[in-house]
Amino acid sequence: MNEIQNKREQSTKEQLHFVADCSDAGERIDKFLSEELEDCSRSFVQKMIKDGLVLANGKQIKANYKLGEEDLIDVQIPELIVPEIEPEDIPLDILYEDEDMIVINKPKGMVVHPAPGHYSGTLVNALMFHCKDQLSGINGVMRPGIVHRIDMNTTGVLVVCKNDVAHNSIAAQLSVHSITRKYCAIVHNPISTPEGTIDAPIGRNPVDRKKMAIDQKNGRRAVTHYRVIENFNQYSYVECQLETGRTHQIRVHMTSIGHPLLGDDVYSSAKSPYHLTGQTLHARVLGFIHPRTQEYVEFEAPIPDYFENVLQDLRMKKR
């Protein structure tokens, strides 16, 4: 969209206006809006269109409407009615638990918290069943206990807080970047230097609003330290330690230096020879000052089987 004229505007809390530009022409309106409205799923957008809440040039349209250049799009967001988030008996891989927090090894494919159009099967649903009402309420009913998150297809260690004191303590440590966060990843192309640092600001991709990108002008500072664990013929196994924690930081940073993550269907155009669901990225280590004891604690989530199987295959092919 045109950076000035077509910028997303909010005249009221519910009314949004867009103007399509030449790069949007020919795109389905439901796809376009699901990318612009980052908190709304495509199915949620389709329901809004069906309910007559989306107009193109003042007229109601269908979800398969193809945008034309300079189309005027009006969207009326329905009043948000927060659904009742239900506890669900979903098994959890618990690494540690006490009266203040619970540390989880999150599996691949699990969303951390509910969002519009996606209210079940999340980590929060599972935590509500396991912890009952013992979760911090700082982030509201949609994100009880959640102080940080990892992507749906990223596996690994995540801490959830049971009370507001613990939540504030962990959040404060996150804000000053004092938490230890080490990830393992398999990336395309061997890396020639044994270690390095990527210091490049990250912001919302101006073309595709569901993606992040290096943005020197408007991005927020993002720093990733990486270390090569093992090089293969066409790939590298690396450890990435976060100094900051921006959305998709490792995925964007490694792509920016020519080493996109294996299996990343968002930031990599390279084909994967393996049947993967998303990126090979695992949050292996999480360390912080315990909010009650004030002692440093560190937790490690073992490498998942699918990840280990890929590594073993790469080692076999390296011989």
FENJOLIN-V350241 format. One record per backbone hydrogen bond with DSSP energy under -0.5 kcal/mol. NH is the residue of the N-H (numbers start at 1). CO is the residue of the C=O. E is the energy in kcal/mol with one decimal. If there is no record, write none. Layout:
NH_CO_E + NH_CO_E
//
This chain:
6_2_-1.0 + 7_4_-1.1 + 9_17_-1.1 + 11_15_-1.1 + 12_15_-0.9 + 16_14_-0.5 + 16_75_-3.0 + 17_9_-1.1 + 18_73_-2.6 + 20_71_-2.2 + 24_21_-1.5 + 25_21_-1.0 + 26_67_-3.4 + 27_24_-2.2 + 29_65_-2.4 + 30_63_-1.4 + 32_28_-2.4 + 33_29_-2.5 + 34_30_-1.7 + 35_31_-1.4 + 36_32_-1.8 + 37_33_-3.2 + 38_36_-1.3 + 40_37_-2.5 + 41_116_-0.6 + 45_41_-2.1 + 46_42_-2.5 + 47_43_-1.8 + 48_44_-1.9 + 49_45_-2.3 + 50_46_-2.5 + 51_47_-2.1 + 52_49_-1.6 + 53_48_-2.8 + 55_74_-2.6 + 56_59_-2.9 + 57_55_-0.5 + 57_72_-3.5 + 59_56_-1.5 + 61_54_-0.7 + 65_62_-1.9 + 67_27_-2.7 + 67_65_-0.5 + 70_20_-2.6 + 71_68_-2.0 + 73_18_-3.0 + 73_71_-0.6 + 74_55_-2.4 + 74_72_-0.5 + 75_16_-2.9 + 76_53_-2.7 + 77_14_-3.8 + 77_75_-0.7 + 82_80_-0.7 + 85_83_-0.8 + 86_84_-0.6 + 88_125_-2.4 + 90_88_-2.2 + 94_92_-1.1 + 95_93_-0.6 + 95_103_-2.7 + 96_103_-1.3 + 98_101_-2.6 + 102_160_-2.5 + 103_96_-3.2 + 104_102_-0.5 + 104_158_-3.1 + 105_93_-2.8 + 106_104_-0.9 + 106_156_-3.2 + 109_152_-1.7 + 110_107_-1.2 + 110_152_-0.6 + 111_109_-0.5 + 114_142_-0.7 + 115_118_-2.3 + 118_115_-2.9 + 123_111_-2.6 + 124_112_-1.5 + 126_122_-1.7 + 127_123_-2.8 + 128_124_-2.6 + 129_125_-1.2 + 130_126_-2.2 + 131_127_-3.6 + 132_128_-0.8 + 134_131_-2.1 + 135_133_-1.2 + 136_161_-2.0 + 140_137_-1.6 + 143_139_-0.5 + 143_140_-0.5 + 145_136_-1.6 + 146_143_-1.5 + 147_145_-0.6 + 147_159_-0.6 + 154_151_-1.6 + 155_281_-1.8 + 156_106_-2.0 + 157_283_-2.5 + 158_104_-2.1 + 160_102_-2.6 + 161_145_-2.4 + 162_100_-3.1 + 163_100_-0.7 + 167_163_-2.2 + 168_164_-2.7 + 169_165_-1.8 + 170_166_-2.5 + 171_167_-2.7 + 172_168_-2.1 + 173_169_-1.7 + 174_170_-2.3 + 175_171_-2.0 + 176_172_-1.2 + 177_174_-1.1 + 178_173_-2.3 + 179_173_-0.6 + 180_287_-2.5 + 181_179_-0.6 + 182_285_-2.0 + 183_240_-3.1 + 184_282_-2.7 + 185_238_-2.4 + 186_280_-1.4 + 187_185_-0.5 + 187_236_-2.8 + 188_260_-2.9 + 189_234_-3.6 + 192_190_-0.5 + 196_226_-2.2 + 198_224_-3.2 + 199_197_-0.6 + 200_198_-0.6 + 200_222_-1.6 + 202_220_-2.6 + 203_213_-2.6 + 205_211_-2.8 + 209_207_-0.6 + 211_208_-2.1 + 213_203_-2.6 + 215_201_-2.2 + 219_215_-1.8 + 220_202_-2.6 + 224_198_-2.4 + 225_241_-2.7 + 226_196_-2.8 + 227_239_-2.3 + 228_194_-2.9 + 229_237_-2.8 + 230_237_-2.0 + 232_235_-3.2 + 236_187_-2.3 + 237_230_-3.6 + 238_185_-2.9 + 238_236_-0.6 + 239_227_-2.8 + 240_183_-2.7 + 241_225_-3.6 + 242_181_-2.2 + 242_240_-0.5 + 243_223_-2.3 + 244_223_-1.3 + 249_246_-1.9 + 252_248_-2.8 + 253_249_-3.0 + 254_250_-2.6 + 255_251_-1.4 + 256_252_-1.9 + 257_253_-0.9 + 257_254_-0.5 + 258_255_-1.8 + 259_254_-2.9 + 262_186_-2.9 + 264_261_-1.8 + 265_263_-0.9 + 268_264_-1.0 + 276_274_-1.4 + 278_276_-0.8 + 280_262_-2.1 + 281_279_-1.5 + 282_184_-2.6 + 283_155_-3.4 + 284_182_-1.3 + 284_282_-1.2 + 285_182_-2.2 + 286_299_-2.4 + 287_180_-2.2 + 288_297_-2.3 + 290_288_-0.5 + 290_295_-3.2 + 294_290_-2.1 + 297_288_-3.0 + 299_286_-2.9 + 301_284_-2.5 + 302_300_-0.5 + 308_304_-2.3 + 309_305_-2.6 + 310_306_-1.5 + 311_307_-2.1 + 312_308_-2.5 + 313_309_-2.0 + 314_310_-2.4 + 315_311_-2.3 + 316_312_-2.0 + 317_313_-2.1 + 318_314_-1.1 + 319_315_-0.9 + 319_316_-0.6
//
